């Protein structure tokens, strides 16, 4: 696939998406948003992909929307006529992965500066690791804008008063990678030069597990977060019942009894 603003590579059942606008600190242009949507769809549809890794090139992971390409009236840019499609009636997603509808997990490897809409990968990623050089903040109020979905998601990933501090301090205060780890915003801090290698190590570990079981587990957790506990438990059990009918569900116990590594067929 040919892209101008990102790189997309598939190897060893891992799709790696790299933001490639380093001179613009990987800010999200309309073209980049469109390419990301194509990349997510390609990875989700590719039977040879079991997990996605998302990272950035240069000193920033993603610094949010490219302010040079925001219209004067402040509208979010869409290819279609304004309000002609359903997604335009929802909260703008910009570069956010379709985490509510996709099945395959996403590992976000935060390589540097991460702010504004860049935080969407931190709050919706399934596994999130960070370079020791990573820094996090939300600049919206410092440029006269309300922090919308970004801060709402952040408040569900952090204690309310911590998320509020980040949202209200704006660009005047940054959170270090170490502090993000202390608060559980990222699960691991890695030496900068090893970040992508470590991301692929973790992706390989996930891929040693049964892929349909991984997807069902991910969906149970993700969708369950929006439900009361009992309903979430019932839904998770429904996913378990579906996966138990697969060949892989039979292969797992058989491989254990035969003392060998399982051979997953994703069916």
N, C-alpha and C positions, 0 to 999 in steps of 0.2 A: 504494500500500500504506500502511495506517495503522499507525504505530508510536508508542509512548509514550516510549521511552528512546533511540531513535536517529532520525536522518533518513536517508531513502533517496531519491536523485535520480538520474535517468538523462538524460544529454544528450551528444550528440556521441560516442556509443558508449562512454561512460564511466559506470559506476555509482559514485556517491559515497556512502559510508556515513559519517555523522558521529555520533560518540557524543554524546548530548545529556542528560547528567546532570551539568552543570557544578558544581552545589552539592555533589554527592557526589564530585567530582573524577573523574567518569566511572568510578566503581567498578562492577564487574560484579554486578548483581543477577540472580536467576534469571529475571526477566522480560526483562532486557536480553540475557541469553544466548540465550533462546528467540527473541527478535526478530532477533538477529544470525544465527542459524541459518536463519531464514526469508529474511533478506536475501541471504545467500550463495547459498542455493538458487535464489532468484529471479534473481539475476545470472547464475548458471551456466546457467540454463534459457533466458535471454532472448537470442535471436539478435541483438538490437540492442545488446548489451553485449559489448565486446571486452576490457575491462580494468576492474578495480575500484580505486578510491582510498579509503583508510580514514584518517580523521583524527578529532580530538576538538574539542569546543567548550569554551572557557574556558581556565584556566591549566594543565590537565592533559590528557594524552592518555588514559591509563587507569592507575589506581592499583591494579589487581588486583581481587580479590574483595571485595565489600562485606561487611565483617566483621559488620555489624549484622544480616545475613541468613544467617549461617552457623549451622546447628543446633548445639545444645550438645554433641552427640556427634561433631561434626566431619565428618559425612558430606557429600558433595557432593549438592546438591539436584537431583533429577530429577523430571520430571512423571510418569514411569511408576513402578510399584512397584519397590522396591529390588532390583537385580540381575536384573531381568526382561528386559533388553535387552542386546545385545552391547556397545554402547559403554560400558556401565557396568563391564564387565570390563577395559576398557583404561585407560590413564592418563587422568584427567579432562582434558578439552580446554577446558572453560569457553568463552571467546570465540574460541578459536583458529580461524582459517579452516580448512576441510577441505583443507589444502594438499597432502595426499597423493593425493586423489581428484579434485579439481577441475582443470579444464584452463586456465581463464583466469587471467592473472597478476594479482597484487595489489601495488599500490604503497601503502606505509604512509608517511604524512606525520605525523611525531611533533611535535606542536605544543607540548608542555610536559612536565610531570612524567610519567614512564613507569617503572613499577615492578611487581614481582610478575608476575601474569598479563598485565599490559600489555606485558611483554617478549616475549610470544608473537608479537606482530605484527612485532617487530624480528627475531626469529630465524627466522620462517617466511615473512616477506614476500619477494617477489621483487625489488622495488626498495624501498629504505628511505632516506628523506631526513628531515632534522630541522631544526626551527627552532633558531636560535641560543640560544633560551631552554630548550631541552629538557634534561632531566636524567634519568639512569638509575640505578636501584639495585634490590636484591632484599631485601625486608624480612623474609623468612620466619623466619630464625633469631632475629630480634629480637622476634618475637612467639611464640616457642616452637614453631615448625613447621619441619619438614624442607622444604627447597627441592627439589621433585621434578623434574617435566619441565622447569620453567623453567631450572634450573641445568644440567641435562643438555643441553638445547638450546644454552644459552649456551656451554658448554664445547666445542661443535662449531662455534661462530661466532667464538670468541676463543681465544688461547693459553690453555692449561689454567691456568697460574698467575694469569692475569688474571681468568678466569672464577671461579676459586677465591677470589680476593681479594674479588670482588663478592659472592659467595655467603656468605662467612664474615664479612665486615664488616657485612652486614645494612644496616639503615637508617642506620648511623653514618657511611657514606661514600657520596657520589654521584659519578657519572661525568658530566662535562660533554659537551655536544654536540661540542665541538672534540676532546676526547679520544676520543669514540666514533668520530669521523671518522678520527683518526690510526690507530686500531686496526682500521678497516674494518668496524665494526659498522653504520655508516650510510655511504652513498655520497656524500652532499652535505649541507652545512649552509647554510641559507638565512636571509636576513633574515626575522624573525618575520612581518611583515605581508605578505610575498610567498610564504609557504609554500604555501598552497592553490593560488595561481596557478601557482607553479612545478610543483607536483604535476600539475596539468592540462596544463602544457606538456610535461612528460615523458610523460604518458599519450598525448597527441596524437602525439608522436614515435613511441612504440611502435605506435600505431594506423596509422601510415603504412606499416608493414610488413605482410606477408601474415599474416592472423590465424591461419590453421591452422598455418603454419610457426612462428609465435610459440608457439603452444600445444604443438606437438610438441617444440620446442626446450626449453621450460620443463619438460615432462614428462621429457624425456631427462635433464636435469640433476637435477631433483628425485628421480626414482626411481633414477637412477644413483648418488646419494650413499649409498644403502643397499646397494650391490652392489660386489663386486670389480671392478677396472678393466676387465678383458676382457669380463665379462658386461655391464657398463654400456655399453661400446662397441657390443656386438652389439645390445643393446636400442635404443640411439640410432639405429643403422642401420636397424632395423626401423621406427622412427617415420619416418625419412627416406623409406623405400620407400613407406610409406602415403601420405605427403603428396605425393610426386612424381606420384601418379596423379590429383591434383586439378586443376580448371580454373585455380586460382590459380597452380599451379606452371608452367603453360603461359603464363599471362599475364605473369609476371615477366620471363622472357627476351624475350618479344615486345615488351613495353613498352620494355625496354632497347634493343633493335634499332631500334625506331621513335622513340627519343629522346622519350619522353613518360612522364608519371606513370602507374604501373599502376592499374588499377581492380580492386580486390579484391572478390570476391563471396562469400568465405568458403565456397567449395565446390569 
